[in-house]
Each structure stands twice: as C-alpha cells, then as structure tokens.
C-alpha cells in the first residue's frame, strides 16, 4: 500500500532534518518497503558508513556529526557519523534480502577491529524522551582481579575472591550489594567483575535508575533485555547467539542491530539451533536513596520494583543479576534488601586499616588510622589529602 508523502518545513528545521525526511520517503510511499538499521559504536579508520557504489545525494556537516543520503539500484541509505566516534545507518530497499545485503556491506567496511583483551563489551541503558528506552554498547577497559586484589582490605578480599569465581552453574541469589565509603574502589570491583565474568555474563549499566524504577515500561524493556549477538567476549559454549554479527555474518560484536531497545533472542540461534543464553548483570551505582531503610511513598514503590526484578515475578525466567553500590552503612539499608537468600554477595568494600595502608603505600607518612584507596593514591602521587575546614556555626543551622 502506498501512502502520500508530504513534508512540512519551517525555520526551526535544519539540513539534517531534511536528510531524515528524504530518507523516509521511499519507505513511506512503499517503493522500498524493507528497512534495516544498525548503530555502530566503534568506526574503523576512514569509515564512511556507505556501501560500495553509493551515489551521494545530500551531505550535511555539523559541529557534532555529519549525515549523508545515498542511493543505489533499489536501495537508499542514510548514514550518520558522530564526532565522538560511532554512528548509525538505515537502509531501505525493494526487498528484504537486498536491505540486509546492503547493511552488511556497510558494516563489513565500517566496524572497527575488536578491542584488546583488556576491554569488554558493555551496554548502557537510558530513557530517551523521544525514542523510549535506548541501549548503547561500548568497548570498556577492564582489569583482571588478580592485578588489583592488593588494593582492597583483607577483610573484603576473601568475599571478593568468591564473587569473582562465580560461574553460571553456581549462581545463588540475584542481588550483589557493594557498600562502603566513597573512594574505596567499588566501581573498580565491578570493572574487574565484568572481565572475570566475560565468558558467561553480559554487563549492562543503567545510567538513570530513578527513571528505571519509576517507569514500569522502561523496567520491563530492561528486564526483557538486549542480547549482544556474536559478542566476542563470550565462550562458544556460553554465547547467546552462535550466528555472530547482524545476520550470521560474524565479527560484528560492536554493532547494535535492528532493534534498539529490547530483544528476547528466542530459544535458539537464527539457524534454529539450541543456544545457551548469557546471563546479564545490571549495574546500578550510587543508589543510596533507593535502598535506604526509610523508603516510603514513591521511593518505597521503586524499591519494590527493584526487588521484584531480582527474585519476583518480573525476574522469573530471565537470567538477570543486579549489582548495587552504595555509600550507606549496612544498618541504614532497608531490611528487605539484605534479607537472607536475596543477595548473591553482600560485601563491605571498606577503607584499609593503618597497617595495610602503610604496607600498600610503603611509608607511614600521612597515613591515618584508616585510608580509602582514593586517599592512598593521592598520597602516592604527591597530591596530599584535602583537609576539611572547621564548621562556622555563627550562621546557625540555615547555612
């Protein structure tokens, strides 16, 4: 069925908007009813995001991006490259096979080589006011646990060792709780965890947890998840999809394919073969207000949704773990969060005691009774420690 296509422009529109509108024209009219799109997070050197033989009709260069509209025999391509790296491409074509072929041609020549062994593909979720839940994938630098183990207090090392050694067949509990003062290295623990679990668990960071637990639709999209097809981090036996790439072509681990939001992934790969779904770890950092013991009203409702995601109906049938970091003391957390059986790991990532801090630094100069990792690095680098100023009580409680 063909639809009429009319574009209205005013002085608020830009050449970039015109390219977007023109790219939709053949799809809207029905001349090219098949569309495929992908987001590329790491472009190779000189990548154009255009297929071979493309004839460029429009080109727009802006401060943060450039956009091109190109055509070929039976297809149209809109490509956008961002100055910070990465881009997105949309293909419309007269047949599904042609749309897929053109898109694969673009990706084959544009996607950068897989990162080094120290990097892991991680997802980042956020809620867009216009496009809804968005997941963007990035290669993120990580580190081996063995190389940073000495940065943590002995009281926490054994528990962290056990956490790093967990594999899919011995997961008991769905919640990982890392609590302790700021600057003790909780985020670094999670980066190491992403590296140690890379063969069986995909790590996704939620950038706006306040929106996640306030919006049931957003929460369900994240709970359903997005499986990284052909993720080079996974072992062949643990991969969610053995086909690799966008359509079985392989080697496109840094591409977010047709569906920008959730993707169930099915019970097998695209060739109908059984596959083993990778677990997913949702990382939510600095969620102090969410899990405090005094959560009431909307905060209490958000906490209930969090717990439902871990071991309630929402989380049933989904191999999803949730990692929370907080600066709050354990006794201030809601009892439902720390109840027995809920946590896969509940670890205090605390400051190093005096003797361990001296051993780490190699000197007792400036070392107090306890020292956070951030403070030790500041002393080691010669930056010293910030000294809190005495409180001025002349202004009463208002200031």
TIMARTI-82644 format. One record per residue (C-alpha): residue number from 1; residue in three letters; x, y, z. Coordinates in nm, 2 decimals, decimal comma. Layout:
<atoms>
    nr   rest       c1       c2       c3
   NUM    ala        X        Y        Z
...
</atoms>
This chain:
<atoms>
    nr   rest       c1       c2       c3
     1    unk     0,00     0,00     0,00
     2    unk     0,14     0,34    -0,10
     3    unk     0,10     0,64     0,13
     4    unk     0,11     1,00     0,03
     5    unk     0,43     1,17     0,15
     6    unk     0,43     1,54     0,25
     7    unk     0,70     1,72     0,44
     8    unk     0,64     2,05     0,62
     9    unk     0,95     2,26     0,69
    10    unk     0,98     2,59     0,89
    11    unk     1,27     2,80     1,02
    12    unk     1,33     2,56     1,31
    13    unk     1,43     2,28     1,07
    14    unk     1,79     2,22     0,96
    15    unk     1,95     2,05     0,66
    16    unk     2,00     1,74     0,89
    17    unk     1,62     1,72     0,93
    18    unk     1,58     1,74     0,56
    19    unk     1,81     1,44     0,51
    20    unk     1,60     1,25     0,77
    21    unk     1,28     1,33     0,59
    22    unk     1,41     1,24     0,24
    23    unk     1,54     0,91     0,38
    24    unk     1,19     0,82     0,49
    25    unk     1,03     0,90     0,15
    26    unk     1,08     0,57    -0,04
    27    unk     0,98     0,37     0,27
    28    unk     0,67     0,58     0,33
    29    unk     0,55     0,57    -0,03
    30    unk     0,61     0,19    -0,05
    31    unk     0,87     0,20    -0,33
    32    unk     1,12     0,05    -0,08
    33    unk     0,91    -0,12     0,19
    34    unk     1,20    -0,31     0,36
    35    unk     1,41    -0,13     0,62
    36    unk     1,71    -0,23     0,83
    37    unk     1,92    -0,02     1,07
    38    unk     2,22    -0,06     1,30
    39    unk     2,42     0,15     1,54
    40    unk     2,80     0,12     1,53
    41    unk     2,98     0,21     1,84
    42    unk     3,33     0,20     1,71
    43    unk     3,40     0,30     1,35
    44    unk     3,72     0,19     1,17
    45    unk     3,97     0,44     1,03
    46    unk     3,82     0,62     0,73
    47    unk     3,48     0,45     0,76
    48    unk     3,21     0,63     0,55
    49    unk     2,91     0,42     0,67
    50    unk     2,82     0,39     0,30
    51    unk     2,80     0,08     0,08
    52    unk     3,02     0,03    -0,23
    53    unk     2,88     0,20    -0,53
    54    unk     2,67     0,45    -0,34
    55    unk     2,57     0,78    -0,51
    56    unk     2,56     1,06    -0,25
    57    unk     2,25     1,29    -0,29
    58    unk     2,28     1,50     0,02
    59    unk     2,57     1,57     0,26
    60    unk     2,54     1,77     0,59
    61    unk     2,83     1,85     0,81
    62    unk     2,76     1,99     1,16
    63    unk     2,98     2,05     1,46
    64    unk     2,90     1,72     1,63
    65    unk     2,80     1,50     1,34
    66    unk     2,77     1,46     0,97
    67    unk     2,49     1,30     0,77
    68    unk     2,47     1,16     0,42
    69    unk     2,19     1,04     0,20
    70    unk     2,29     0,80    -0,07
    71    unk     2,12     0,57    -0,33
    72    unk     2,19     0,27    -0,54
    73    unk     2,00     0,02    -0,75
    74    unk     1,68    -0,05    -0,55
    75    unk     1,81     0,10    -0,22
    76    unk     1,85     0,42    -0,01
    77    unk     2,10     0,47     0,27
    78    unk     2,10     0,73     0,55
    79    unk     2,43     0,74     0,75
    80    unk     2,52     0,95     1,05
    81    unk     2,87     0,97     1,19
    82    unk     2,93     1,13     1,53
    83    unk     3,24     1,33     1,61
    84    unk     3,29     1,13     1,94
    85    unk     3,31     0,81     1,74
    86    unk     3,05     0,57     1,62
    87    unk     2,74     0,63     1,41
    88    unk     2,42     0,48     1,28
    89    unk     2,29     0,37     0,94
    90    unk     1,95     0,30     0,80
    91    unk     1,88     0,11     0,48
    92    unk     1,55     0,09     0,28
    93    unk     1,53    -0,14    -0,02
    94    unk     1,29    -0,31    -0,26
    95    unk     1,34    -0,65    -0,10
    96    unk     1,44    -0,78     0,25
    97    unk     1,74    -0,97     0,11
    98    unk     1,87    -0,65    -0,06
    99    unk     1,82    -0,44     0,26
   100    unk     2,02    -0,70     0,46
   101    unk     2,29    -0,73     0,20
   102    unk     2,34    -0,35     0,18
   103    unk     2,35    -0,32     0,55
   104    unk     2,61    -0,60     0,58
   105    unk     2,82    -0,43     0,31
   106    unk     2,82    -0,11     0,52
   107    unk     2,91    -0,28     0,84
   108    unk     3,18    -0,50     0,69
   109    unk     3,37    -0,20     0,58
   110    unk     3,30     0,03     0,87
   111    unk     3,32    -0,16     1,20
   112    unk     3,65    -0,12     1,39
   113    unk     3,85    -0,42     1,49
   114    unk     3,76    -0,59     1,82
   115    unk     3,93    -0,42     2,12
   116    unk     4,22    -0,56     2,32
   117    unk     4,18    -0,85     2,56
   118    unk     4,15    -0,60     2,85
   119    unk     3,83    -0,45     2,71
   120    unk     3,48    -0,59     2,74
   121    unk     3,16    -0,50     2,55
   122    unk     2,92    -0,33     2,80
   123    unk     2,58    -0,19     2,75
   124    unk     2,45     0,14     2,87
   125    unk     2,07     0,20     2,92
   126    unk     1,90     0,53     2,93
   127    unk     1,54     0,66     2,87
   128    unk     1,50     0,90     2,58
   129    unk     1,20     1,13     2,59
   130    unk     1,15     1,08     2,21
   131    unk     1,27     0,72     2,14
   132    unk     1,20     0,55     2,47
   133    unk     1,45     0,30     2,63
   134    unk     1,78     0,31     2,45
   135    unk     2,07     0,07     2,49
   136    unk     2,41     0,17     2,36
   137    unk     2,71    -0,07     2,35
   138    unk     3,07     0,03     2,42
   139    unk     3,40    -0,15     2,45
   140    unk     3,51    -0,06     2,81
   141    unk     3,85    -0,10     2,96
   142    unk     3,86    -0,35     3,24
   143    unk     4,12    -0,51     3,46
   144    unk     4,20    -0,86     3,59
   145    unk     4,10    -0,91     3,96
   146    unk     4,45    -1,06     4,03
   147    unk     4,62    -0,74     3,93
   148    unk     4,41    -0,52     4,17
   149    unk     4,34    -0,76     4,46
   150    unk     4,60    -0,60     4,68
   151    unk     4,42    -0,27     4,67
   152    unk     4,14    -0,40     4,90
   153    unk     4,13    -0,46     5,27
   154    unk     4,20    -0,82     5,38
   155    unk     3,85    -0,82     5,54
   156    unk     3,69    -0,79     5,20
   157    unk     3,93    -0,99     4,98
   158    unk     3,80    -1,34     5,05
   159    unk     3,44    -1,24     4,98
   160    unk     3,56    -1,06     4,66
   161    unk     3,76    -1,37     4,56
   162    unk     3,44    -1,58     4,59
   163    unk     3,24    -1,33     4,39
   164    unk     3,49    -1,32     4,10
   165    unk     3,50    -1,71     4,09
   166    unk     3,12    -1,75     4,05
   167    unk     3,00    -1,90     3,72
   168    unk     2,66    -1,96     3,57
   169    unk     2,62    -2,31     3,74
   170    unk     2,66    -2,18     4,09
   171    unk     2,45    -1,86     4,10
   172    unk     2,26    -1,85     4,43
   173    unk     2,07    -1,52     4,47
   174    unk     2,02    -1,24     4,22
   175    unk     2,15    -0,93     4,41
   176    unk     2,50    -0,81     4,45
   177    unk     2,54    -0,54     4,71
   178    unk     2,87    -0,35     4,74
   179    unk     2,86    -0,10     5,03
   180    unk     3,12     0,13     5,18
   181    unk     3,26     0,48     5,19
   182    unk     3,33     0,68     4,87
   183    unk     3,67     0,62     4,72
   184    unk     3,72     0,26     4,83
   185    unk     3,71     0,12     4,48
   186    unk     3,36    -0,02     4,43
   187    unk     3,34     0,08     4,07
   188    unk     3,68    -0,08     4,00
   189    unk     3,55    -0,40     4,15
   190    unk     3,26    -0,40     3,90
   191    unk     3,50    -0,34     3,61
   192    unk     3,71    -0,64     3,73
   193    unk     3,39    -0,84     3,76
   194    unk     3,30    -0,77     3,40
   195    unk     3,63    -0,91     3,30
   196    unk     3,62    -1,22     3,52
   197    unk     3,26    -1,30     3,41
   198    unk     3,30    -1,21     3,04
   199    unk     3,26    -1,56     2,92
   200    unk     2,91    -1,61     3,06
   201    unk     2,77    -1,28     3,17
   202    unk     2,69    -0,96     2,98
   203    unk     2,72    -0,64     3,18
   204    unk     2,47    -0,35     3,13
   205    unk     2,49    -0,02     3,32
   206    unk     2,17     0,17     3,40
   207    unk     2,25     0,55     3,37
   208    unk     1,92     0,67     3,51
   209    unk     1,80     0,43     3,78
   210    unk     1,55     0,69     3,91
   211    unk     1,37     0,67     3,57
   212    unk     1,41     0,29     3,55
   213    unk     1,22     0,21     3,87
   214    unk     0,97     0,50     3,82
   215    unk     0,86     0,38     3,47
   216    unk     0,72     0,02     3,45
   217    unk     0,75     0,02     3,07
   218    unk     1,12     0,11     3,09
   219    unk     1,18    -0,15     3,36
   220    unk     1,01    -0,42     3,15
   221    unk     1,22    -0,33     2,85
   222    unk     1,54    -0,37     3,05
   223    unk     1,42    -0,68     3,22
   224    unk     1,34    -0,84     2,88
   225    unk     1,69    -0,74     2,78
   226    unk     1,90    -0,70     2,48
   227    unk     2,14    -0,98     2,39
   228    unk     2,47    -0,89     2,23
   229    unk     2,47    -1,10     1,91
   230    unk     2,81    -1,26     1,84
   231    unk     2,97    -1,10     2,14
   232    unk     3,34    -1,17     2,11
   233    unk     3,37    -1,18     2,49
   234    unk     3,17    -1,50     2,53
   235    unk     3,29    -1,85     2,50
   236    unk     3,14    -2,06     2,22
   237    unk     2,96    -2,27     2,47
   238    unk     2,82    -1,97     2,66
   239    unk     2,72    -1,74     2,37
   240    unk     2,36    -1,63     2,35
   241    unk     2,37    -1,65     1,97
   242    unk     2,61    -1,87     1,78
   243    unk     2,55    -1,70     1,45
   244    unk     2,75    -1,38     1,52
   245    unk     2,71    -1,04     1,37
   246    unk     2,38    -0,90     1,24
   247    unk     2,27    -1,18     1,02
   248    unk     2,51    -1,47     1,07
   249    unk     2,80    -1,29     0,91
   250    unk     3,01    -1,29     1,22
   251    unk     3,26    -1,04     1,36
   252    unk     3,03    -0,75     1,43
   253    unk     3,04    -0,75     1,81
   254    unk     3,03    -0,37     1,84
   255    unk     2,71    -0,33     1,64
   256    unk     2,37    -0,27     1,80
   257    unk     2,13    -0,42     1,54
   258    unk     1,78    -0,37     1,41
   259    unk     1,61    -0,34     1,75
   260    unk     1,74    -0,05     1,95
   261    unk     1,56    -0,15     2,27
   262    unk     1,47    -0,50     2,40
   263    unk     1,54    -0,82     2,21
   264    unk     1,43    -1,15     2,36
   265    unk     1,67    -1,35     2,15
   266    unk     1,44    -1,66     2,13
   267    unk     1,52    -2,01     2,24
   268    unk     1,79    -2,07     1,99
   269    unk     2,01    -1,90     1,73
   270    unk     1,89    -1,77     1,39
   271    unk     1,96    -2,11     1,23
   272    unk     1,72    -2,28     1,47
   273    unk     2,00    -2,45     1,67
   274    unk     1,97    -2,46     2,05
   275    unk     2,19    -2,20     2,23
   276    unk     2,27    -2,11     2,59
   277    unk     2,16    -1,76     2,69
   278    unk     2,42    -1,55     2,86
   279    unk     2,33    -1,41     3,20
   280    unk     2,31    -1,03     3,23
   281    unk     2,43    -0,81     3,51
   282    unk     2,25    -0,48     3,56
   283    unk     2,48    -0,23     3,73
   284    unk     2,32     0,05     3,93
   285    unk     2,57     0,27     4,11
   286    unk     2,52     0,52     4,40
   287    unk     2,16     0,41     4,47
   288    unk     2,16     0,53     4,83
   289    unk     1,82     0,68     4,83
   290    unk     1,66     0,38     4,66
   291    unk     1,77     0,12     4,92
   292    unk     1,76     0,32     5,24
   293    unk     1,56     0,18     5,53
   294    unk     1,33     0,48     5,55
   295    unk     1,20     0,44     5,19
   296    unk     0,83     0,54     5,17
   297    unk     0,59     0,66     4,91
   298    unk     0,73     0,66     4,56
   299    unk     1,07     0,56     4,69
   300    unk     0,92     0,25     4,85
   301    unk     0,74     0,17     4,53
   302    unk     1,06     0,19     4,34
   303    unk     1,24    -0,03     4,59
   304    unk     0,96    -0,29     4,55
   305    unk     1,01    -0,29     4,17
   306    unk     1,39    -0,34     4,22
   307    unk     1,33    -0,64     4,45
   308    unk     1,07    -0,78     4,20
   309    unk     1,33    -0,76     3,93
   310    unk     1,57    -0,97     4,13
   311    unk     1,35    -1,25     4,27
   312    unk     0,99    -1,16     4,20
   313    unk     0,76    -1,23     3,90
   314    unk     0,94    -0,97     3,68
   315    unk     1,27    -1,16     3,71
   316    unk     1,13    -1,51     3,67
   317    unk     1,26    -1,68     3,36
   318    unk     1,52    -1,41     3,30
   319    unk     1,89    -1,48     3,38
   320    unk     1,93    -1,13     3,53
   321    unk     2,16    -1,02     3,82
   322    unk     2,15    -0,68     3,97
   323    unk     2,46    -0,51     4,12
   324    unk     2,41    -0,21     4,36
   325    unk     2,67     0,02     4,50
   326    unk     2,60     0,25     4,79
   327    unk     2,79     0,47     5,04
   328    unk     2,54     0,40     5,31
   329    unk     2,62     0,19     5,62
   330    unk     2,47    -0,15     5,62
   331    unk     2,24    -0,08     5,92
   332    unk     2,08     0,21     5,73
   333    unk     1,97    -0,01     5,44
   334    unk     1,62    -0,14     5,40
   335    unk     1,59    -0,49     5,56
   336    unk     1,42    -0,63     5,25
   337    unk     1,74    -0,56     5,06
   338    unk     1,97    -0,75     5,29
   339    unk     1,74    -1,03     5,40
   340    unk     1,89    -1,39     5,39
   341    unk     1,88    -1,56     5,05
   342    unk     1,83    -1,24     4,84
   343    unk     2,20    -1,15     4,79
   344    unk     2,44    -1,34     4,58
   345    unk     2,71    -1,13     4,75
   346    unk     2,69    -0,87     5,02
   347    unk     3,03    -0,71     5,06
   348    unk     3,16    -0,41     5,25
   349    unk     3,43    -0,25     5,04
   350    unk     3,59    -0,06     5,33
   351    unk     3,89     0,15     5,39
   352    unk     4,23    -0,01     5,45
   353    unk     4,33    -0,03     5,82
   354    unk     4,65     0,15     5,92
   355    unk     4,89    -0,14     5,89
   356    unk     4,76    -0,25     5,55
   357    unk     4,76     0,11     5,42
   358    unk     5,13     0,15     5,53
   359    unk     5,22    -0,17     5,35
   360    unk     5,04    -0,06     5,04
   361    unk     5,20     0,29     5,03
   362    unk     5,54     0,18     5,15
   363    unk     5,55     0,46     5,41
   364    unk     5,37     0,58     5,71
   365    unk     5,38     0,95     5,62
   366    unk     5,04     1,09     5,61
   367    unk     4,86     0,76     5,68
   368    unk     4,58     0,78     5,93
   369    unk     4,40     0,50     6,12
   370    unk     4,21     0,40     5,81
   371    unk     4,27     0,51     5,45
   372    unk     4,05     0,48     5,14
   373    unk     4,20     0,37     4,81
   374    unk     4,15     0,72     4,67
   375    unk     4,34     0,88     4,96
   376    unk     4,63     0,63     4,92
   377    unk     4,66     0,71     4,55
   378    unk     4,66     1,09     4,63
   379    unk     4,94     1,04     4,88
   380    unk     5,14     0,82     4,64
   381    unk     5,11     1,08     4,36
   382    unk     5,21     1,36     4,59
   383    unk     4,88     1,54     4,59
   384    unk     4,82     1,52     4,96
   385    unk     4,48     1,49     5,13
   386    unk     4,21     1,76     5,14
   387    unk     4,17     1,90     5,49
   388    unk     3,81     1,97     5,60
   389    unk     3,76     2,32     5,72
   390    unk     3,61     2,38     6,06
   391    unk     3,24     2,44     6,06
   392    unk     3,13     2,81     6,11
   393    unk     2,84     2,80     6,35
   394    unk     2,78     3,17     6,35
   395    unk     2,51     3,14     6,09
   396    unk     2,30     2,89     6,28
   397    unk     2,15     2,59     6,11
   398    unk     2,03     2,77     5,80
   399    unk     2,37     2,78     5,62
</atoms>
